[in-house]
Amino acid sequence: MNSQSLRKLGYKKWIQNKMIRLLTPYVFLSVIAIVPKYYLEYHSFVTSEYLAKAIFVPRVGVWGHFWFIPVLLWCYMLFGICRSCLFQNESYMVCSLTLISLIVYFLPISTQWLGISDLRKALFYFCIGMEVNHFRLYEKSVKKCTRLIEFAVASIISIILVNCFYGNQTLMFCVAMLMIFACYQIARVIPEQKLSLEVSKHNFTIYIYSWLFQAVIMGICGKIGMMWEVTSISMFFSGFLGPMFIVWIYRKYLRVHNRFFELLLGIK
């Protein structure tokens, strides 16, 4: 993340834009689905208790993977406050926030209300993203074959640790760091072609709607008894190609183009 847009717009306008972009699909898709989903599960009308939890406990929301949206908004809010009010030097801010978030990561906070427990874990990785972007770590001087070897080694070690020590918080933290390292290496190998740039540009759309296509593929593969390896690969590709197809249809064929539909689809 860089803070150019924050400096240009000011914190109030900047965070308003973030809230509108993140919360429009979150609120709209949750509202239209909460009553039918509750009825299908419990065969009755939605209760006030369930409604309150769906609003204030992101993990209990209508769409399970949507928990990350309010957590991401929390991260943006904290970043904006720190950059606007507490730190003048961005490098110092990034290093300080990374250190603080690392300490917070291991604190025994378990409450799910307002996504606090998830924020505790996600904030550190948010800061790692800022570190990579700000300091431009591990630049282009490294050969592609070296990056591929590092990607393979990090992936293999991660798989071994997950299979042997799953549940150990410290080792799972190490696995997460290895996965970030592996993803960064493979991302630097992939050329900046049209497809990769489009996927990167529409990552929020992919995040919102990937579940739809993955659920369909998982159901089909389950019905025909497909091997789990093939199912996993199929779900992976359908998870980003499906949402990209939605964007393509919207831009090419639909006549009604407005800001609300673009926000609902997660288009920048």
C-alpha positions in Angstrom: 0.0 0.0 0.0 1.1 3.6 -0.6 -0.3 6.7 1.0 -0.5 8.9 -2.1 -4.3 8.7 -2.3 -4.5 9.3 1.5 -2.5 12.5 1.2 -4.4 13.7 -1.8 -7.9 13.1 -0.5 -7.5 13.5 3.3 -8.4 10.8 5.8 -12.1 11.4 5.9 -12.7 11.2 2.1 -10.2 8.4 1.8 -11.8 6.2 4.4 -15.3 7.0 3.0 -14.2 5.7 -0.4 -12.9 2.5 1.2 -16.1 2.0 3.2 -18.3 2.4 0.2 -16.3 0.0 -1.9 -16.0 -2.7 0.7 -19.3 -2.5 2.4 -21.6 -2.1 -0.6 -21.3 -5.8 -1.7 -20.9 -6.9 1.9 -24.2 -5.3 3.1 -26.3 -5.8 -0.1 -25.4 -9.5 -0.7 -25.9 -10.3 3.0 -29.2 -8.6 3.3 -30.8 -10.3 0.3 -29.6 -13.7 1.4 -30.0 -13.7 5.2 -33.7 -14.5 5.3 -33.8 -17.3 2.7 -30.6 -18.8 4.1 -31.9 -18.8 7.7 -35.2 -20.3 6.5 -33.5 -23.1 4.6 -31.4 -24.0 7.7 -33.9 -23.6 10.5 -37.3 -23.6 8.7 -38.4 -20.4 10.4 -38.2 -16.6 10.1 -34.9 -15.0 11.1 -34.5 -14.2 14.8 -33.2 -10.9 16.1 -30.4 -12.7 17.9 -29.2 -14.3 14.6 -29.5 -11.0 12.9 -27.4 -9.2 15.5 -24.7 -11.9 15.3 -24.7 -11.7 11.5 -24.1 -8.0 11.7 -21.6 -7.8 14.6 -19.8 -11.1 14.3 -18.4 -11.4 10.7 -17.6 -15.1 11.1 -21.4 -15.8 11.6 -22.4 -13.7 8.6 -24.5 -15.1 5.7 -21.5 -15.6 3.5 -18.7 -17.3 5.5 -15.8 -15.8 3.5 -17.1 -12.3 3.9 -15.6 -12.1 7.4 -12.4 -10.6 5.8 -14.2 -7.5 4.5 -14.8 -5.7 7.8 -11.4 -6.9 9.0 -9.8 -5.3 5.9 -11.7 -2.1 6.6 -10.4 -2.1 10.2 -6.8 -2.4 8.8 -7.4 0.5 6.4 -8.8 2.7 9.3 -5.8 2.0 11.5 -3.4 2.6 8.7 -5.1 5.9 7.8 -5.1 7.1 11.4 -1.4 6.2 11.9 -0.3 7.8 8.6 -2.4 11.0 9.1 -2.0 11.6 12.8 0.9 9.6 14.4 3.7 9.1 11.9 5.3 11.6 9.4 7.9 9.2 8.2 6.3 6.3 6.2 9.3 4.0 6.6 9.3 4.4 10.4 5.5 3.9 10.4 5.7 0.6 8.4 8.4 -0.8 10.6 6.7 0.3 13.8 3.3 -1.1 12.8 4.8 -4.4 11.7 6.5 -4.8 15.1 3.4 -3.9 17.0 1.2 -6.1 14.9 3.6 -9.0 15.5 3.2 -8.6 19.3 -0.6 -8.3 19.0 -0.6 -11.5 16.8 0.4 -13.7 19.8 -1.9 -12.0 22.4 -4.6 -14.3 23.8 -7.6 -12.4 22.3 -10.4 -14.7 21.2 -13.5 -12.5 20.9 -15.2 -12.7 17.5 -17.3 -9.6 18.0 -16.6 -7.0 15.4 -13.9 -9.3 14.0 -11.4 -8.4 16.7 -9.8 -11.9 16.9 -9.5 -12.0 13.1 -8.1 -8.5 13.1 -5.4 -9.6 15.6 -4.2 -12.2 13.1 -4.8 -10.3 9.8 -3.1 -7.0 10.9 0.4 -8.5 10.8 0.0 -9.8 7.3 -1.5 -6.5 6.2 1.7 -4.9 7.5 3.8 -7.5 5.7 2.1 -6.3 2.5 3.0 -2.7 3.3 6.6 -3.8 4.0 7.0 -5.6 0.6 5.4 -2.7 -1.3 7.2 0.1 0.5 10.7 -1.3 0.6 10.5 -3.3 -2.7 12.1 -6.4 -1.2 14.0 -8.9 -3.2 14.1 -7.1 -6.5 14.6 -8.1 -10.1 18.3 -9.0 -9.8 17.4 -12.6 -8.8 17.2 -15.1 -11.6 13.9 -16.8 -12.4 15.2 -20.3 -11.8 16.4 -19.2 -8.4 12.9 -17.9 -7.6 11.3 -21.1 -8.8 13.6 -23.2 -6.6 12.8 -21.0 -3.6 9.1 -21.3 -4.3 9.4 -25.1 -4.5 11.4 -25.3 -1.3 9.1 -23.0 0.7 6.0 -24.9 -0.6 7.4 -28.3 0.4 8.5 -27.2 3.9 5.0 -25.6 4.3 3.3 -28.9 3.3 5.4 -30.9 5.7 4.8 -28.6 8.6 1.0 -28.5 8.0 0.8 -32.3 7.9 3.0 -32.9 10.9 2.3 -30.0 13.3 -1.2 -28.6 12.3 -2.7 -26.7 15.2 0.6 -25.4 16.7 0.2 -21.6 16.5 3.9 -20.8 16.3 4.6 -23.3 13.5 1.4 -22.3 11.6 2.7 -18.7 11.8 6.0 -20.0 10.2 3.9 -21.8 7.5 2.1 -18.5 6.7 5.4 -16.7 6.3 6.7 -19.4 4.0 3.5 -19.3 2.0 3.8 -15.5 1.6 7.5 -16.0 0.5 6.5 -18.7 -2.0 3.6 -16.6 -3.4 5.9 -13.6 -3.8 8.5 -15.6 -5.6 6.1 -17.1 -8.1 4.4 -13.7 -8.6 7.8 -12.2 -9.6 8.2 -15.0 -12.2 4.8 -14.6 -13.8 5.2 -12.0 -16.6 3.0 -8.9 -16.7 0.7 -10.1 -19.4 -2.9 -9.1 -20.1 -4.4 -12.0 -18.2 -2.3 -11.6 -15.1 -2.9 -7.9 -15.0 -6.6 -8.3 -15.4 -6.7 -10.9 -12.6 -4.7 -8.5 -10.3 -7.0 -5.6 -11.2 -10.2 -7.5 -10.3 -8.9 -9.3 -7.2 -11.8 -8.0 -5.1 -14.4 -9.3 -7.6 -12.6 -12.7 -7.5 -12.7 -12.7 -3.7 -16.4 -11.9 -3.6 -17.7 -14.3 -6.2 -15.2 -17.1 -6.3 -17.3 -19.1 -3.8 -20.2 -19.3 -6.3 -18.2 -21.1 -9.0 -16.1 -23.1 -6.6 -19.3 -24.4 -5.0 -20.7 -25.5 -8.3 -17.5 -27.2 -9.4 -17.2 -29.0 -6.0 -20.8 -30.2 -6.3 -20.2 -31.5 -9.8 -16.9 -33.2 -9.0 -18.5 -34.7 -5.9 -21.4 -36.2 -7.9 -19.1 -37.8 -10.5 -16.6 -39.1 -7.9 -13.7 -37.0 -9.1 -10.3 -37.4 -7.4 -9.7 -34.6 -4.8 -6.6 -33.5 -6.6 -8.5 -32.8 -9.8 -11.3 -31.2 -7.7 -8.9 -28.9 -6.0 -7.3 -27.7 -9.2 -10.6 -27.3 -10.9 -12.0 -25.2 -8.0 -8.8 -23.1 -8.0 -9.1 -22.1 -11.7 -12.9 -21.7 -11.6 -12.5 -19.4 -8.5 -10.8 -16.7 -10.6 -11.9 -17.4 -14.1 -15.6 -17.4 -13.2 -15.6 -13.9 -11.6 -13.5 -12.6 -14.5 -16.2 -13.9 -16.9 -18.8 -12.0 -14.9 -16.8 -8.8 -15.4 -16.4 -9.5 -19.1 -20.1 -10.1 -19.6 -20.9 -6.9 -17.6 -18.6 -4.7 -19.7 -19.3 -6.3 -23.1 -23.0 -7.0 -23.2 -24.9 -5.3 -20.4 -26.3 -1.9 -21.3 -26.8 -0.6 -17.8 -23.5 0.5 -16.4 -23.5 2.5 -13.2 -21.5 3.0 -10.1 -23.8 0.8 -7.9 -23.5 -2.3 -10.1 -19.7 -1.8 -10.3 -19.5 -1.5 -6.5 -21.7 -4.6 -6.2 -19.3 -6.5 -8.6 -16.2 -5.2 -6.8 -15.0 -3.3 -9.9 -12.6 -0.5 -9.2 
